Amino acid sequence: MLLALGLMTIYSAHADWARQVVWIVLGAGAYIAAAAFDYRRLSVLAPWLYASSVALLLAVRLAGHSALGAQRWLSLGGFPLQPSELAKLTLVLALAAHLGRTERVPWRRLGVAVAMVAPAAALVLAQPDLGTTIVIGAVLIGMLFFAGVRIAQMGSLVACAAVAIPLLPHILQGYQRRRLAIFLDPGSDPLGAGYNLLQARIAIGAGGLFGQGWLHGLQGALGFVPERATDFVFAVFAEQFGLFGSLLLLAMFGALLIRLLRSAAVAPDRFGALLAGGVFLMIFAQVTENIGMNIGLLPIAGIPLPLISYGGSATVTTLAALGLAQSVTLRRPLLERREPTRPSGNISVRAQA
């Protein structure tokens, strides 16, 4: 349902919807393959998969393609690959394998987890891609929480983050610093740095309760909303389907996220639970960040809305991640009830893998 709504919105935004159909088909194949594959075999391969994605991120720095002031893509056989999307999923796998080895997270294992995340986060931030960097950080903190880190350990991470905040303006690019300033006062530069946010909010407000109707959103159709098929696709959707349509979209994402948490709850092992939990965190962080920046509750960071925005790497990677969560669910322990063989006998319960 989310993919169908995304395709409708991409079509209304006059993007290359036919190519998006191809990516959805490829993503569906990745979903089926990942669901059929026994996720437990990835526990050993996870570090190598993550190391390969970091190598691809390094290749982007050396020979990547640039667009809109960012160097994020590699061209592989004519396919524009965005390695940062792969890095998010392989990071979830690597953290799940690392944190799932023990029931508790000692300080040394915590330090190794942070050291694992640092290279990918630094390379993605240098592209520059602040949005994906935030998602990587959210995945790290969330998976550490799911793994059961102690309050003192989590407090130490928060303290380190607080110390690093004053350095943020010196790390970010000039336009990223302007975005943070515009977040506080969008009207200070309505035709410059604040244009994206203002036009997105105008489009969302124009949708009203019931929307302008599919293919009837003027702000999106006439191109006033920038990046209308990717970063600001939610504004185009809200203009056409209104508040009720937006609430329905959020309800669909909520249902999907609840099912991911259920996959983590029924996982047969700790690695599977952390894997499904990591996929939940990855999608939750992206949805929160994208919709938050569209309505002005969060600074503009530039990140697609999962399953809705136009893009090949993001669509295929997200569907592959959902397929891995499905693999966890398919291999949960099943409880099978049998009828009692004697009137006084108890109902026996047998566990099957």
Secondary structure, 3 states (H helix, E strand, C coil): CHHHHHHHHHHHCCCCHHHHHHHHHHHHHHHHHHHHCCHHHHHHHHHHHHHHHHHHHHHHHHHCEEECCEEEEEEECCEEECHHHHHHHHHHHHHHHHHCCCCCCCHHHHHHHHHHHHHHHHHHHCCCCHHHHHHHHHHHHHHHHHHCCCHHHHHHHHHHHHHHHHHHHHHCCHHHHHHHHHHHCHHHCCCCCCHHHHHHHHHHHHHCCCCCCCCCCHHHHCCCCCCCCCCCHHHHHHHHHHHHHHHHHHHHHHHHHHHHHHHHHCCCCHHHHHHHHHHHHHHHHHHHHHHHHHCCCCCCCCCCCCCCCCCHHHHHHHHHHHHHHHHHHHCCCEEEECCCCCCCCCCCEEEEC
